């Protein structure tokens, strides 16, 4: 299990990404929390461990979800012989009072991604 907030990389395009070298031998999940509350549990697929090449070992999982404020997320998780990579794209809600960049800054400063293996 790992706490990933210190490894998050905020990008100007509205996404967070991370990587862990541990192999998800039995799968697992990413617990996505905003303000301390889980907004989604995203599956980590089991990679093809008998594949000859890295490319052939990749398993992919994509999940779309929404938080309690109406912001949309698309989580993409790649699991391979080299570990787990994930990316969460954030599409801010349309709000007359706040700019998209302000919403993104608020989300990225209050989001936690916890990686759990089975």
C-alpha positions as CSV (number, residue, x, y, z in Angstrom):
1,X,0.0,0.0,0.0
2,X,1.2,3.5,-0.7
3,X,0.3,7.1,-0.2
4,X,1.0,9.0,-3.4
5,X,0.2,12.6,-2.7
6,X,3.9,13.5,-2.6
7,X,4.4,11.8,-6.0
8,X,1.6,13.6,-7.9
9,X,2.7,15.7,-10.8
10,X,0.3,18.5,-11.6
11,X,0.3,19.5,-15.2
12,X,-1.1,22.6,-16.8
13,X,-3.4,20.6,-19.0
14,X,-5.6,19.4,-16.1
15,X,-4.4,15.9,-15.2
16,X,-2.5,14.1,-12.5
17,X,-0.2,11.1,-13.1
18,X,1.9,8.8,-11.2
19,X,3.9,5.6,-11.4
20,X,4.9,2.8,-9.0
21,X,7.4,0.1,-9.7
22,X,5.5,-2.6,-7.8
23,X,3.9,-5.2,-10.0
24,X,0.2,-5.8,-9.4
25,X,0.5,-9.6,-9.3
26,X,-3.1,-10.0,-8.2
27,X,-4.4,-6.6,-9.2
28,X,-5.5,-3.9,-6.8
29,X,-7.2,-0.5,-6.8
30,X,-6.6,3.2,-6.6
31,X,-8.6,5.0,-3.9
32,X,-9.3,8.5,-5.2
33,X,-10.2,10.8,-2.3
34,X,-11.2,14.5,-2.4
35,X,-11.3,16.4,0.9
36,X,-10.8,13.1,2.7
37,X,-13.9,11.4,1.1
38,X,-13.6,8.6,-1.5
39,X,-15.0,9.7,-4.8
40,X,-14.1,6.6,-6.7
41,X,-12.2,3.3,-6.4
42,X,-10.5,2.5,-9.7
43,X,-9.3,-1.1,-10.5
44,X,-5.7,-1.9,-11.2
45,X,-5.8,-4.8,-13.7
46,X,-3.5,-7.8,-13.5
47,X,-0.7,-7.6,-16.2
48,X,0.1,-10.5,-18.5
49,X,3.0,-11.9,-16.5
50,X,3.9,-14.6,-19.0
51,X,4.3,-12.1,-21.9
52,X,7.7,-12.0,-23.7
53,X,7.9,-8.3,-24.0
54,X,6.9,-5.2,-21.9
55,X,4.4,-4.1,-24.6
56,X,2.6,-7.5,-24.5
57,X,2.4,-7.5,-20.7
58,X,0.3,-4.3,-20.5
59,X,-3.2,-4.4,-19.2
60,X,-5.3,-1.3,-19.3
61,X,-8.4,-0.1,-17.3
62,X,-10.3,3.1,-18.0
63,X,-13.0,4.5,-15.7
64,X,-15.0,7.7,-15.8
65,X,-16.5,9.3,-12.7
66,X,-17.8,12.5,-11.2
67,X,-17.2,14.1,-7.8
68,X,-19.9,15.7,-5.5
69,X,-19.3,19.1,-7.1
70,X,-19.9,18.0,-10.7
71,X,-16.3,17.9,-11.9
72,X,-15.6,15.0,-14.3
73,X,-12.7,12.6,-14.2
74,X,-11.2,10.0,-16.5
75,X,-8.8,7.5,-14.8
76,X,-6.5,5.4,-17.0
77,X,-4.5,2.7,-15.3
78,X,-1.8,0.7,-17.1
79,X,-0.4,-2.4,-15.3
80,X,2.6,-4.2,-16.7
81,X,5.7,-6.2,-15.8
82,X,7.4,-2.9,-15.0
83,X,4.8,-1.7,-12.5
84,X,1.6,0.5,-12.5
85,X,1.1,3.8,-14.2
86,X,-1.9,5.9,-13.8
87,X,-3.3,9.2,-15.2
88,X,-6.4,11.1,-14.0
89,X,-7.8,13.7,-16.4
90,X,-9.9,16.4,-14.8
91,X,-12.6,18.3,-16.5
92,X,-13.8,21.1,-14.2
93,X,-17.5,21.9,-13.9
94,X,-18.7,25.0,-15.7
95,X,-19.1,27.6,-13.0
96,X,-19.8,31.3,-13.5
97,X,-18.1,32.3,-10.3
98,X,-14.8,30.4,-10.7
99,X,-12.3,30.0,-13.5
100,X,-11.4,26.5,-14.6
101,X,-7.8,27.1,-13.4
102,X,-9.1,28.0,-9.9
103,X,-11.2,24.8,-9.8
104,X,-8.2,22.7,-11.0
105,X,-5.9,24.2,-8.4
106,X,-8.5,23.6,-5.6
107,X,-8.9,19.9,-6.7
108,X,-5.2,19.2,-7.1
109,X,-4.4,20.6,-3.7
110,X,-7.1,18.5,-2.0
111,X,-6.9,15.2,-3.9
112,X,-5.3,12.0,-2.5
113,X,-4.5,8.9,-4.6
114,X,-3.9,5.8,-2.4
115,X,-2.5,2.7,-4.3
116,X,-3.6,-0.6,-2.8
117,X,-2.5,-4.0,-4.0
118,X,-4.4,-7.3,-3.3
